[in-house]
Amino acid sequence: MDRVIDAAGLERRYRMGAETVHALRGVDLAVGRGEYVAVMGASGSGKSTLMNILGCLDTPDAGRYLLNGHAVDRLREAELARVRNREIGFVFQTFNLLPRATALGNVETPLVYAGVGRRERRERARRALERVGLAERMDHRPAEMSGGQRQRVAIARALVNEPAILLADEPTGNLDSATGAAILSLFDELHAAGNTVILVTHEADVAAHAARAITLLDGRIQSDVRRPGAAA
């Protein structure tokens, strides 16, 4: 298996007053290129901590983490920021769009940080918006778009750098059921096109879109199940 994620023995501890919270307790995880994986678990299970480490927003206290073949578990913050921008496309529940920027401007943002020239980044942002069905909304600002359209802008922004992983944290949490279903269909299409998708959710019907479901409990992987008949 060509692994985009190869993690072993991940541990993460936090101090809360006099108490030490063990958020992750020796997590081993391998994700192959092109897989569609859902990470599930109740509040306090460790799924948000795992997402932060996989997304290079945090580093483990112990264990190793290879992302796209590169050891990232001991990188400094500036190095982690470069890896995040290059290798990971984030989609958040709250969209996290720049309110005064157009859809095109929002999607261009990761390319600005990557040092891509204006003409190239504009063209790449246009293609990403076309890919998520927003060719007619490129000049609209977030306040002029529906929740589903704003999430599509966020997905286009996540895709524009052609990252190793598309990491989505409760991406339908702020959407009505019909709009959420449309966004999940888009994730299905992106996976079918070869993207590696990791979906963090607490909803079983959302996780059912993934080919593989990993459930965390008390900082450990409780189950790791591939859906019968599902392709990687």
C-alpha positions as CSV (number, residue, x, y, z in Angstrom):
1,M,0.0,0.0,0.0
2,D,1.3,3.5,-0.9
3,R,0.8,5.2,2.4
4,V,0.1,8.9,2.6
5,I,-0.2,8.6,6.5
6,D,2.0,6.2,8.5
7,A,1.7,6.8,12.3
8,A,2.7,4.6,15.1
9,G,2.5,4.9,18.9
10,L,1.0,8.4,18.9
11,E,0.5,9.8,22.4
12,R,-0.7,13.2,23.4
13,R,-1.2,14.5,27.0
14,Y,-2.5,17.8,28.3
15,R,-2.3,19.4,31.7
16,M,-5.6,20.7,33.0
17,G,-4.9,22.2,36.4
18,A,-3.5,19.4,38.6
19,E,-4.8,16.7,36.2
20,T,-3.1,15.1,33.2
21,V,-5.5,14.3,30.4
22,H,-4.3,11.4,28.1
23,A,-6.0,12.4,24.8
24,L,-4.2,9.8,22.7
25,R,-2.8,6.5,24.1
26,G,-0.6,4.8,21.5
27,V,-2.5,5.2,18.3
28,D,-1.2,3.3,15.2
29,L,-2.7,4.4,11.9
30,A,-1.9,3.8,8.2
31,V,-3.9,5.4,5.4
32,G,-3.2,4.6,1.8
33,R,-3.2,7.1,-1.0
34,G,-6.7,7.5,-2.4
35,E,-8.5,6.1,0.7
36,Y,-11.8,7.6,2.1
37,V,-11.7,7.3,5.9
38,A,-14.1,8.4,8.5
39,V,-12.8,9.0,12.1
40,M,-15.6,8.8,14.7
41,G,-15.9,9.0,18.4
42,A,-17.8,10.8,21.1
43,S,-16.6,14.0,22.8
44,G,-13.4,13.3,24.7
45,S,-12.6,10.2,22.6
46,G,-9.4,11.8,21.1
47,K,-10.7,12.3,17.5
48,S,-10.1,16.1,17.5
49,T,-6.6,15.6,19.0
50,L,-5.8,13.0,16.3
51,M,-7.2,15.3,13.6
52,N,-4.9,18.1,14.9
53,I,-1.8,15.9,14.7
54,L,-2.7,14.4,11.3
55,G,-3.3,18.0,10.1
56,C,0.0,19.2,11.5
57,L,-1.7,21.6,13.8
58,D,-0.2,19.9,16.8
59,T,2.7,17.4,17.5
60,P,2.6,14.2,19.5
61,D,4.3,13.8,22.9
62,A,5.5,10.3,21.7
63,G,5.3,8.2,18.6
64,R,6.2,8.9,15.0
65,Y,4.2,10.4,12.1
66,L,5.2,10.2,8.4
67,L,3.1,12.3,6.1
68,N,3.6,11.6,2.4
69,G,6.9,10.0,3.4
70,H,8.2,12.8,5.5
71,A,8.7,12.7,9.2
72,V,6.7,15.6,10.7
73,D,6.3,14.5,14.3
74,R,9.1,16.7,15.6
75,L,9.0,19.7,13.2
76,R,9.1,23.2,14.6
77,E,6.0,25.5,14.1
78,A,7.4,27.3,11.0
79,E,8.1,24.0,9.3
80,L,4.7,22.6,10.3
81,A,3.1,25.6,8.7
82,R,4.8,25.0,5.4
83,V,3.8,21.3,5.5
84,R,0.2,22.3,6.3
85,N,0.0,24.6,3.3
86,R,1.6,22.2,0.9
87,E,0.3,18.8,2.0
88,I,-3.1,19.3,3.7
89,G,-6.4,20.8,2.5
90,F,-8.7,21.7,5.5
91,V,-12.4,21.9,5.4
92,F,-14.0,23.1,8.6
93,Q,-17.6,23.1,10.0
94,T,-17.5,26.9,10.2
95,F,-16.1,27.5,6.7
96,N,-13.4,29.9,7.9
97,L,-13.7,32.2,4.8
98,L,-12.4,35.8,4.6
99,P,-15.6,37.8,4.7
100,R,-14.4,40.7,2.5
101,A,-12.8,38.5,-0.1
102,T,-14.6,37.0,-3.1
103,A,-14.9,33.3,-3.6
104,L,-11.9,33.5,-6.0
105,G,-9.9,35.5,-3.5
106,N,-10.6,33.1,-0.7
107,V,-9.5,30.1,-2.9
108,E,-6.3,31.9,-3.9
109,T,-5.2,32.4,-0.3
110,P,-3.1,29.2,0.2
111,L,-1.4,29.9,-3.1
112,V,-0.4,33.4,-1.9
113,Y,1.3,31.8,1.1
114,A,3.0,29.3,-1.2
115,G,4.5,32.2,-3.3
116,V,2.6,31.4,-6.5
117,G,2.5,34.2,-9.0
118,R,-0.8,36.2,-9.5
119,R,-1.7,34.9,-12.9
120,E,-1.1,31.2,-12.1
121,R,-2.9,31.4,-8.7
122,R,-5.9,33.0,-10.3
123,E,-6.1,30.3,-12.9
124,R,-5.7,27.5,-10.4
125,A,-8.4,29.1,-8.1
126,R,-10.8,29.3,-11.1
127,R,-10.3,25.7,-11.9
128,A,-10.8,24.7,-8.3
129,L,-14.1,26.6,-8.1
130,E,-15.3,25.1,-11.4
131,R,-14.5,21.7,-10.0
132,V,-16.9,22.2,-7.1
133,G,-19.6,23.7,-9.3
134,L,-19.2,27.4,-8.5
135,A,-18.1,28.8,-11.9
136,E,-20.9,31.4,-11.7
137,R,-20.1,32.5,-8.1
138,M,-16.4,33.4,-8.3
139,D,-17.0,37.1,-7.7
140,H,-19.4,36.7,-4.9
141,R,-18.4,37.3,-1.2
142,P,-19.4,34.9,1.5
143,A,-22.4,37.0,2.7
144,E,-23.8,36.7,-0.8
145,M,-23.7,32.9,-0.8
146,S,-25.7,30.2,0.8
147,G,-24.2,27.9,3.5
148,G,-23.7,25.1,0.9
149,Q,-22.0,27.5,-1.5
150,R,-19.7,28.8,1.2
151,Q,-18.7,25.2,2.1
152,R,-18.0,24.5,-1.6
153,V,-15.7,27.6,-1.6
154,A,-13.9,26.1,1.4
155,I,-13.5,22.8,-0.4
156,A,-12.1,24.5,-3.5
157,R,-9.7,26.4,-1.2
158,A,-8.7,23.0,0.3
159,L,-8.1,21.5,-3.1
160,V,-6.2,24.3,-4.8
161,N,-2.8,23.2,-3.7
162,E,-3.4,19.6,-4.7
163,P,-2.7,18.4,-1.2
164,A,-1.8,14.9,-0.1
165,I,-4.9,14.8,2.2
166,L,-8.3,16.5,2.2
167,L,-9.1,16.7,5.9
168,A,-12.7,17.6,6.8
169,D,-13.8,18.3,10.3
170,E,-17.6,18.0,10.7
171,P,-18.1,19.5,7.2
172,T,-21.9,19.3,7.2
173,G,-22.4,20.4,10.9
174,N,-23.7,23.8,10.0
175,L,-25.8,22.8,7.0
176,D,-29.4,21.6,6.6
177,S,-29.8,18.0,5.7
178,A,-30.4,18.5,1.9
179,T,-27.3,20.8,1.6
180,G,-25.2,18.4,3.8
181,A,-26.2,15.6,1.5
182,A,-25.0,17.6,-1.6
183,I,-21.7,18.3,0.1
184,L,-21.2,14.7,1.0
185,S,-21.9,13.8,-2.7
186,L,-19.2,16.2,-3.7
187,F,-16.8,14.4,-1.3
188,D,-17.8,11.1,-2.9
189,E,-16.9,12.6,-6.3
190,L,-13.6,13.9,-5.1
191,H,-12.7,10.5,-3.7
192,A,-13.7,8.8,-6.9
193,A,-11.3,11.2,-8.7
194,G,-8.4,9.9,-6.6
195,N,-8.3,12.3,-3.6
196,T,-7.4,11.0,-0.2
197,V,-10.2,12.1,2.1
198,I,-10.3,11.9,5.9
199,L,-13.6,12.9,7.4
200,V,-14.0,13.6,11.1
201,T,-17.5,13.2,12.3
202,H,-19.7,12.0,15.1
203,E,-22.6,11.1,12.8
204,A,-23.0,7.5,11.5
205,D,-24.8,8.5,8.4
206,V,-22.0,10.9,7.4
207,A,-19.4,8.2,8.2
208,A,-21.3,5.8,6.0
209,H,-20.0,7.6,2.9
210,A,-16.5,6.5,3.7
211,A,-15.0,3.2,2.7
212,R,-13.4,2.8,6.1
213,A,-14.5,3.8,9.6
214,I,-12.2,4.2,12.5
215,T,-13.8,4.7,16.0
216,L,-11.8,6.1,18.9
217,L,-12.6,5.6,22.5
218,D,-10.6,7.0,25.4
219,G,-7.7,7.9,23.2
220,R,-7.4,4.5,21.6
221,I,-8.6,3.0,18.3
222,Q,-11.6,0.9,19.3
223,S,-12.4,-0.4,15.9
224,D,-11.2,0.0,12.3
225,V,-13.7,-1.4,9.8
226,R,-13.8,-1.4,6.1
227,R,-17.3,-1.2,4.6
228,P,-18.1,-4.5,2.7
229,G,-17.5,-4.1,-1.0
230,A,-15.9,-0.7,-0.6
231,A,-12.9,0.2,-2.7
232,A,-9.9,1.9,-1.0
